[in-house]
Amino acid sequence: MLRSCAVGTPWGYVEGGEMTPDPRRWWALGVLAAAQFMVIMDTSIIAVALPDMQAQLGFTPSGLQWVFNAYAVALGGLLLLGGRLSDLWGARRVFAAGWGVLTVGSVVAAAAGGAGTEVVGRAVQGVGAALLAPAAMTLLMVLFAGQPKELPKALAFYGAAAPAGGTAGVFLGGVITEWLTWPWVFVIYVPIGLLTLALTPKLLPTVPGRPGGLDVGGAIAVTGGLALAVYAIVQAPERGWTSAATLLSLAGAAVLLVAFALLQRVVRNPLMPLGVWRTPDLAAANLAMLLLGAAWIPMWYFLNLYVQQVLGFGAFASGAALLPMTALMMVLMTTTSGRLIGRFGTKPLVVAGLGVLALGLGVLATADPGGSFVADVLPGSLISAVGMALVFIPATMAAIGGVAPEQGGLASGIVNTTYQVGSALGLAAMTAVANSRGGDRLGDAVALTGGYSAAFVAAGVVALGGAVLAAVTLGRKRADVALVG
């Protein structure tokens, strides 16, 4: 018979008193990986469509990044809440609810007739993604936690879906923008969402919820604090870093984030129990993920703008230009990550990967206004892809590997939150750097290249700083994983 099991135990059939793996687990993993793919693709599919959206919806050069940041801030700010709801209401139920909200947000974004409505639609998409992402990780752990030889491979497959979705989104956005119109980059989520909702009850296990309260105040404080911080950084180049508006926004963000930390100490059912941070390597691994997002997302954002606005590539060609990077990441993450973790542990890979990413960004910073894809895009993008492939899965495993089974969803929500927050803050900061060096002078290839190069340099410094901090803070314990691939 089929038995419902608690989080952190395998889901399967009981035969002779022993639990055997669910035969649907690999099909279920496909659904979960597809969800991860779509969540991250949603951060990038709009990249190629940005120039068209700017022209038709009236975005300013600095305001345009809110098409990305509205999604990233909602996703990063609400992931902890999504993880908590997954624990309270059951992972499969919250996973399905997340897809429903994401689909509604996609319809709003596609139908937007102005910049404000577009930002609202993107924020609603981020809310949906914040619900389904931690629920997906919980479901993965339920399916594979009792299979030590299969779990690393499942995590590698699931982890590879994230960067693959990020870069594949650029290509798919190019195809859609070239042959259809920009609203179709959002319409595509509607049939996918409906199909996923139909498959969810057939393939995914029912994970029972747990009794407990909901820390609504904590969710409001952390989301508001992150949104204010990003808003302050985005507006600072125009208002001035020492202006009253910028300083008040930053102060408000600090007050809300401190209030969140204090609430976690006193509320009965905190959104993020502070004791989880005593887990070895959790803080260090999350710092690495924060800086990875702050370097990686600006890389593909400005690389895509360089390819379109400087090299003059069309939407389809600019998407295709980043396919080699996608293919390389997928191959490395699915075939070599497990072996490398098993041989070297997580720390050397995180340190080396961030260093390689910094090198790739340095190469991209040498791009020329009259350059070419082969000389100015391909080498730096491939080097950066190697760096991303080395970091992402080891950092994720370092973050969640030491927590108790019942805190797996919380740890997953934290590491996803830090990556998304790093992405939003990094993009806001690098946009400010780029615009200060001419990155907002549309039509001036020399000025644009100078601005984008400055952003690549700044992102490279962030990645290099992350490598140094990881070398100092991560523990040396080797990961106990099976060799994969």
C-alpha positions as CSV (number, residue, x, y, z in Angstrom):
1,M,0.0,0.0,0.0
2,L,1.0,3.6,-0.4
3,R,1.9,5.4,2.8
4,S,2.2,9.1,3.5
5,C,5.6,10.0,5.0
6,A,7.0,13.0,6.8
7,V,9.4,15.3,5.2
8,G,12.9,13.9,5.2
9,T,11.9,10.3,4.7
10,P,11.5,8.5,1.4
11,W,8.2,8.2,-0.3
12,G,7.3,4.8,-1.6
13,Y,5.6,1.5,-1.2
14,V,5.7,-0.6,2.0
15,E,6.5,-4.2,1.2
16,G,7.3,-6.6,4.0
17,G,7.7,-3.7,6.4
18,E,10.3,-1.9,4.3
19,M,9.9,1.2,2.3
20,T,10.8,1.0,-1.4
21,P,11.3,3.9,-3.7
22,D,8.4,5.4,-5.5
23,P,8.7,4.2,-9.2
24,R,7.4,7.6,-10.3
25,R,10.2,9.5,-8.7
26,W,12.2,10.2,-11.8
27,W,9.0,11.4,-13.6
28,A,8.3,13.5,-10.6
29,L,11.8,14.9,-10.7
30,G,11.2,16.0,-14.2
31,V,8.2,18.0,-13.1
32,L,10.1,19.6,-10.2
33,A,13.1,20.4,-12.4
34,A,10.8,21.9,-15.0
35,A,9.4,24.1,-12.3
36,Q,12.9,25.2,-11.3
37,F,13.7,25.8,-14.9
38,M,10.7,28.0,-15.4
39,V,11.2,29.9,-12.2
40,I,14.7,31.0,-13.2
41,M,13.8,31.3,-16.9
42,D,11.2,33.9,-15.8
43,T,14.1,36.1,-14.6
44,S,15.7,36.0,-18.1
45,I,13.2,35.4,-20.8
46,I,12.3,39.1,-20.8
47,A,16.0,40.1,-21.4
48,V,15.8,40.1,-25.2
49,A,12.4,41.7,-25.1
50,L,13.6,44.6,-22.9
51,P,14.2,47.1,-25.8
52,D,10.8,46.5,-27.3
53,M,9.1,46.8,-23.8
54,Q,11.0,50.0,-23.1
55,A,9.8,51.6,-26.3
56,Q,6.2,50.4,-26.1
57,L,5.6,50.7,-22.3
58,G,7.5,53.9,-21.6
59,F,10.2,52.7,-19.3
60,T,13.2,54.9,-18.5
61,P,16.7,53.4,-18.8
62,S,16.9,53.2,-15.0
63,G,13.3,52.1,-14.6
64,L,13.6,49.3,-17.1
65,Q,15.4,47.0,-14.6
66,W,12.3,46.9,-12.5
67,V,10.9,44.4,-15.1
68,F,13.5,42.1,-13.6
69,N,13.7,43.4,-10.1
70,A,9.9,43.4,-9.4
71,Y,10.1,39.6,-10.0
72,A,13.4,39.1,-8.2
73,V,12.4,41.2,-5.1
74,A,9.0,39.4,-4.7
75,L,10.6,36.0,-5.2
76,G,13.5,36.7,-2.9
77,G,11.4,38.4,-0.2
78,L,8.7,35.8,-0.1
79,L,10.7,32.6,-0.4
80,L,10.9,32.1,3.3
81,L,7.2,32.6,3.6
82,G,6.7,30.1,0.8
83,G,8.8,27.6,2.6
84,R,6.8,28.1,5.8
85,L,3.5,27.7,4.0
86,S,4.8,24.5,2.4
87,D,5.5,23.2,5.9
88,L,2.0,24.2,7.2
89,W,-0.2,23.4,4.3
90,G,1.7,20.6,2.6
91,A,4.3,20.9,-0.2
92,R,2.2,19.6,-3.1
93,R,-0.7,21.9,-2.3
94,V,1.6,25.0,-2.1
95,F,3.5,23.9,-5.3
96,A,0.2,23.8,-7.2
97,A,-0.9,27.1,-5.7
98,G,2.4,28.7,-6.8
99,W,1.8,27.6,-10.4
100,G,-1.7,29.1,-10.2
101,V,-0.4,32.5,-9.0
102,L,2.5,32.4,-11.5
103,T,0.0,31.8,-14.4
104,V,-2.2,34.7,-13.3
105,G,0.8,37.0,-13.1
106,S,1.8,36.0,-16.6
107,V,-1.6,37.0,-17.9
108,V,-1.3,40.4,-16.3
109,A,2.2,41.0,-17.6
110,A,1.2,39.9,-21.1
111,A,-1.8,42.3,-21.2
112,A,0.0,45.3,-19.7
113,G,-0.5,48.6,-21.5
114,G,1.9,50.6,-19.4
115,A,5.0,50.4,-17.2
116,G,3.2,50.2,-13.9
117,T,0.9,47.3,-14.9
118,E,3.9,45.4,-16.2
119,V,5.8,45.8,-13.0
120,V,2.7,44.6,-11.0
121,G,2.4,41.5,-13.3
122,R,6.0,40.7,-12.8
123,A,5.7,41.0,-9.0
124,V,2.7,38.6,-9.0
125,Q,4.8,36.2,-11.0
126,G,7.5,36.5,-8.3
127,V,4.9,35.7,-5.6
128,G,3.9,32.5,-7.5
129,A,7.5,31.5,-7.9
130,A,8.2,32.1,-4.2
131,L,5.5,29.6,-3.4
132,L,6.5,26.8,-5.7
133,A,10.3,26.9,-5.5
134,P,10.7,25.9,-1.8
135,A,7.8,23.4,-2.1
136,A,9.6,21.8,-5.1
137,M,12.8,21.3,-3.0
138,T,10.8,19.8,-0.2
139,L,9.2,17.4,-2.6
140,L,12.5,16.4,-4.1
141,M,13.9,15.6,-0.7
142,V,10.8,13.5,0.1
143,L,11.3,11.5,-3.1
144,F,15.1,11.0,-2.8
145,A,16.2,11.5,0.8
146,G,16.1,7.7,1.4
147,Q,18.2,7.0,-1.7
148,P,21.8,8.2,-0.9
149,K,23.1,7.0,-4.3
150,E,20.4,8.8,-6.2
151,L,20.1,12.0,-4.2
152,P,23.3,13.7,-5.6
153,K,22.2,12.9,-9.1
154,A,18.7,14.2,-8.5
155,L,20.2,17.4,-6.9
156,A,22.6,17.8,-9.9
157,F,19.7,17.5,-12.4
158,Y,17.5,19.8,-10.4
159,G,20.4,22.3,-9.9
160,A,21.3,22.3,-13.5
161,A,17.8,23.4,-14.4
162,A,18.4,26.8,-12.7
163,P,21.2,28.2,-14.8
164,A,20.0,26.4,-17.8
165,G,16.6,28.1,-17.4
166,G,18.3,31.4,-16.9
167,T,20.2,31.3,-20.2
168,A,17.7,29.3,-22.2
169,G,15.2,32.0,-21.4
170,V,17.3,34.5,-23.2
171,F,17.3,32.3,-26.3
172,L,13.5,31.6,-26.1
173,G,12.8,35.2,-25.5
174,G,14.8,36.0,-28.7
175,V,12.8,33.5,-30.7
176,I,9.5,34.9,-29.4
177,T,10.4,38.5,-29.8
178,E,11.8,38.0,-33.3
179,W,8.8,36.1,-34.7
180,L,5.9,37.2,-32.5
181,T,5.7,40.1,-30.0
182,W,7.0,40.7,-26.5
183,P,3.8,39.8,-24.7
184,W,4.2,36.2,-25.8
185,V,7.2,35.8,-23.5
186,F,4.6,35.8,-20.7
187,V,1.8,34.0,-22.6
188,I,4.0,30.9,-22.8
189,Y,3.6,30.3,-19.1
190,V,-0.1,29.8,-19.3
191,P,-0.2,26.4,-21.1
192,I,2.8,25.2,-19.2
193,G,1.2,26.2,-15.9
194,L,-2.0,24.4,-16.8
195,L,-0.2,21.2,-17.9
196,T,1.9,21.2,-14.6
197,L,-1.3,21.6,-12.5
198,A,-2.8,18.6,-14.3
199,L,0.4,16.5,-13.7
200,T,0.9,17.5,-10.1
201,P,-1.7,15.2,-8.4
202,K,-0.6,12.3,-10.7
203,L,3.1,12.4,-10.1
204,L,3.9,14.2,-6.9
205,P,3.5,12.8,-3.4
206,T,1.1,14.2,-0.9
207,V,3.2,15.6,1.9
208,P,1.1,16.3,5.0
209,G,1.2,19.8,6.6
210,R,2.2,20.5,10.2
211,P,0.3,22.5,12.7
212,G,1.6,25.9,13.5
213,G,1.2,29.7,13.1
214,L,2.2,32.0,10.3
215,D,4.6,34.9,10.8
216,V,2.9,37.5,8.7
217,G,4.7,40.4,10.3
218,G,8.1,38.8,9.6
219,A,7.1,38.3,5.9
220,I,6.0,41.9,5.6
221,A,9.2,43.2,7.2
222,V,11.7,41.2,5.2
223,T,10.0,41.8,1.9
224,G,9.5,45.5,2.5
225,G,13.1,45.8,3.7
226,L,14.5,44.1,0.6
227,A,12.3,46.1,-1.8
228,L,13.3,49.4,-0.2
229,A,17.0,48.5,-0.4
230,V,16.7,47.7,-4.1
231,Y,14.6,50.8,-4.8
232,A,17.2,53.0,-3.0
233,I,20.1,51.6,-5.0
234,V,18.2,51.9,-8.3
235,Q,17.2,55.5,-7.7
236,A,20.5,56.7,-6.2
237,P,22.2,57.6,-9.5
238,E,19.4,60.0,-10.3
239,R,18.7,61.3,-6.8
240,G,22.3,61.2,-5.5
241,W,23.8,58.8,-3.0
242,T,23.7,61.4,-0.2
243,S,20.3,62.8,-1.1
244,A,17.6,62.7,1.6
245,A,15.4,60.4,-0.4
246,T,18.2,57.8,-0.8
247,L,19.3,58.0,2.8
248,L,15.7,57.7,4.1
249,S,15.0,54.7,1.8
250,L,18.2,52.9,3.0
251,A,17.4,53.8,6.6
252,G,13.9,52.4,6.2
253,A,15.2,49.2,4.7
254,A,17.6,48.8,7.6
255,V,14.8,49.4,10.1
256,L,12.6,46.8,8.5
257,L,15.3,44.2,8.3
258,V,16.3,44.7,11.9
259,A,12.6,44.5,12.9
260,F,12.5,41.2,11.0
261,A,15.5,39.8,12.9
262,L,13.9,40.9,16.2
263,L,10.6,39.4,15.4
264,Q,12.2,36.1,14.7
265,R,13.4,36.1,18.3
266,V,10.0,36.7,19.9
267,V,7.3,35.3,17.7
268,R,6.0,31.8,18.5
269,N,6.3,30.5,15.0
270,P,9.1,32.5,13.3
271,L,9.5,32.6,9.6
272,M,13.2,31.9,10.0
273,P,14.2,30.4,13.3
274,L,17.6,32.1,14.0
275,G,18.9,28.9,15.5
276,V,19.2,27.4,12.0
277,W,22.2,29.7,11.4
278,R,24.2,27.6,13.9
279,T,24.3,24.9,11.2
280,P,27.9,24.6,10.0
281,D,28.6,26.3,6.7
282,L,25.0,27.6,6.3
283,A,26.0,31.2,6.6
284,A,29.1,30.9,4.5
285,A,27.4,29.0,1.7
286,N,24.6,31.6,1.6
287,L,27.1,34.4,1.4
288,A,28.7,32.7,-1.6
289,M,25.2,32.3,-3.2
290,L,24.5,36.0,-2.5
291,L,27.6,37.1,-4.3
292,L,27.2,34.6,-7.1
293,G,23.8,36.1,-7.9
294,A,25.2,39.6,-7.6
295,A,27.8,38.8,-10.2
296,W,26.1,36.3,-12.5
297,I,22.7,38.1,-13.2
298,P,24.4,41.4,-14.2
299,M,26.7,39.4,-16.5
300,W,24.0,38.0,-18.7
301,Y,21.8,41.2,-18.4
302,F,24.6,43.5,-19.8
303,L,26.0,40.9,-22.1
304,N,22.6,40.6,-23.8
305,L,22.4,44.5,-24.0
306,Y,25.9,44.6,-25.5
307,V,25.0,42.0,-28.1
308,Q,21.8,43.8,-29.1
309,Q,22.6,47.5,-28.7
310,V,26.3,47.5,-29.6
311,L,26.9,44.5,-32.0
312,G,23.4,45.1,-33.5
313,F,22.2,41.5,-33.2
314,G,18.5,40.9,-33.7
315,A,16.3,39.3,-31.0
316,F,16.8,35.7,-32.3
317,A,20.5,36.1,-33.0
318,S,21.2,37.6,-29.5
319,G,19.4,34.6,-27.9
320,A,21.3,32.1,-30.0
321,A,24.6,33.9,-29.0
322,L,24.2,32.7,-25.4
323,L,23.3,29.1,-26.3
324,P,26.9,27.9,-26.1
325,M,27.1,29.1,-22.5
326,T,23.8,27.3,-21.7
327,A,25.0,24.0,-23.2
328,L,28.3,24.1,-21.4
329,M,26.7,24.7,-18.0
330,M,24.2,21.9,-18.5
331,V,26.9,19.4,-19.5
332,L,29.2,20.3,-16.6
333,M,26.5,20.4,-14.0
334,T,24.9,17.1,-14.9
335,T,28.0,15.1,-15.7
336,T,30.9,16.3,-13.5
337,S,29.5,18.2,-10.5
338,G,28.8,15.0,-8.4
339,R,32.3,13.6,-9.2
340,L,34.1,16.8,-8.4
341,I,32.1,17.2,-5.1
342,G,32.9,13.6,-4.1
343,R,36.6,14.0,-4.9
344,F,37.3,17.5,-3.6
345,G,34.4,18.5,-1.4
346,T,32.3,21.7,-1.8
347,K,34.7,24.4,-0.6
348,P,37.4,24.1,-3.3
349,L,34.7,24.1,-6.0
350,V,33.0,27.2,-4.6
351,V,36.3,29.1,-4.3
352,A,37.5,28.0,-7.7
353,G,34.2,28.6,-9.4
354,L,33.8,32.2,-8.2
355,G,37.4,32.8,-9.2
356,V,36.7,31.5,-12.7
357,L,33.6,33.6,-12.9
358,A,35.6,36.7,-12.0
359,L,38.1,35.8,-14.8
360,G,35.2,35.4,-17.3
361,L,33.8,38.8,-16.4
362,G,37.3,40.3,-16.7
363,V,37.5,39.0,-20.3
364,L,34.0,40.4,-21.1
365,A,35.1,43.8,-19.8
366,T,37.6,44.0,-22.7
367,A,34.7,44.1,-25.2
368,D,35.1,46.5,-28.1
369,P,32.5,48.9,-29.6
370,G,33.3,47.4,-33.0
371,G,33.8,43.9,-31.7
372,S,32.4,40.5,-32.8
373,F,30.6,37.5,-31.2
374,V,33.7,35.2,-31.6
375,A,36.2,37.6,-30.1
376,D,34.2,39.6,-27.6
377,V,31.3,37.4,-26.4
378,L,32.1,33.7,-26.8
379,P,35.4,33.4,-24.8
380,G,34.2,35.4,-21.7
381,S,30.7,33.8,-21.7
382,L,32.2,30.3,-21.8
383,I,34.6,31.0,-19.0
384,S,31.8,32.5,-16.9
385,A,29.7,29.4,-17.6
386,V,32.4,27.2,-16.2
387,G,32.6,29.3,-13.1
388,M,28.8,29.1,-12.6
389,A,28.8,25.4,-13.1
390,L,31.5,24.9,-10.5
391,V,29.7,27.0,-7.8
392,F,26.0,26.5,-8.0
393,I,25.5,22.9,-6.9
394,P,28.4,22.7,-4.4
395,A,27.2,25.9,-2.7
396,T,23.6,24.6,-2.6
397,M,24.7,21.3,-1.1
398,A,26.9,23.1,1.5
399,A,23.9,25.2,2.5
400,I,21.4,22.4,3.0
401,G,23.6,19.4,3.7
402,G,24.1,20.1,7.4
403,V,20.6,20.9,8.5
404,A,18.2,18.5,10.2
405,P,15.6,16.9,7.8
406,E,12.8,18.9,9.2
407,Q,14.6,22.1,8.4
408,G,15.4,21.1,4.8
409,G,12.7,23.3,3.4
410,L,13.8,26.3,5.5
411,A,17.4,25.9,4.4
412,S,16.3,25.6,0.8
413,G,14.2,28.7,1.1
414,I,17.1,30.6,2.7
415,V,19.6,29.7,0.0
416,N,17.1,30.6,-2.8
417,T,16.4,33.8,-1.1
418,T,20.0,34.9,-0.8
419,Y,20.6,34.1,-4.5
420,Q,17.6,36.1,-5.6
421,V,18.3,39.0,-3.3
422,G,21.9,39.0,-4.5
423,S,20.7,39.0,-8.1
424,A,18.4,42.0,-7.5
425,L,20.9,44.1,-5.4
426,G,23.7,43.2,-7.8
427,L,21.7,44.2,-10.9
428,A,20.7,47.5,-9.2
429,A,24.2,48.3,-8.2
430,M,25.7,47.3,-11.6
431,T,23.1,49.3,-13.5
432,A,24.1,52.3,-11.4
433,V,27.8,51.7,-12.3
434,A,27.0,51.2,-16.0
435,N,24.8,54.3,-16.3
436,S,27.5,56.4,-14.5
437,R,29.9,55.4,-17.3
438,G,27.6,56.0,-20.3
439,G,25.5,52.8,-20.2
440,D,22.3,54.8,-20.6
441,R,23.3,56.6,-23.8
442,L,21.3,54.6,-26.3
443,G,22.6,54.9,-29.8
444,D,26.2,55.7,-28.7
445,A,28.1,52.4,-29.1
446,V,31.3,53.7,-27.5
447,A,29.5,55.0,-24.5
448,L,27.3,51.9,-24.1
449,T,30.4,49.7,-24.3
450,G,32.2,51.7,-21.7
451,G,29.2,51.5,-19.3
452,Y,28.8,47.7,-19.8
453,S,32.5,47.1,-19.4
454,A,32.4,49.0,-16.1
455,A,29.5,46.8,-15.0
456,F,31.5,43.6,-16.0
457,V,34.5,44.9,-14.0
458,A,32.4,45.6,-10.9
459,A,30.6,42.2,-11.1
460,G,34.0,40.6,-11.5
461,V,35.2,42.3,-8.3
462,V,32.1,40.9,-6.5
463,A,32.8,37.4,-7.7
464,L,36.5,37.6,-6.7
465,G,35.5,38.9,-3.3
466,G,33.1,36.0,-3.0
467,A,36.0,33.6,-3.8
468,V,38.1,35.1,-1.0
469,L,35.3,35.1,1.5
470,A,34.4,31.5,0.7
471,A,38.1,30.5,1.1
472,V,38.1,32.0,4.6
473,T,34.6,31.1,5.8
474,L,33.6,27.7,4.4
475,G,34.6,24.6,6.3
476,R,36.9,21.9,4.9
477,K,34.6,19.0,5.5
478,R,34.3,16.9,2.4
479,A,30.8,16.2,1.1
480,D,29.7,12.7,1.6
481,V,28.1,12.1,-1.8
482,A,28.1,9.3,-4.3
483,L,29.9,9.9,-7.6
484,V,27.6,11.0,-10.3
485,G,27.8,10.6,-14.0
